[in-house]
């Protein structure tokens, strides 16, 4: 992810810290936009079911989302899109728009591989909690993913070390536990 957006040669987008900050901010804005769209769509689904008097049915998709989260933590493959942002985007989309577009796709979540089970926890929480609380959760989700991106573009060597299979599992489980604590404590 970070390698695709890391600023390239000076002729393309610069390589200085200001450029890294700009790319991170643009990517974060895209993540925030995508996460908020997902949150609003899930809130709309919740409102429609509650409005139709079917509040009890919300437990089913929320339960499925939590099962997916814990399956992913256990290392069980979960159904998801394997599509990622195509390489031609890097060559064909303006350097100032690419981080935003990539962030929106990642923030929305369902168009790419879900690498953090926290996504499923926040999806479940959105179906179970009031809109302001759900939106706060998705803001936290986008913020955490932006922080991860910030770290990845600034310390690529550490990223490779931290993303060994064992470390990746630990980060996945840790993020899911934190998300679950946040969602389950009102």
Helices and strands as residue ranges (DSSP letters): H 2-5, H 17-51, G 55-57, H 58-73, H 87-92, H 95-108, H 118-128, H 131-154, H 156-162, H 165-184
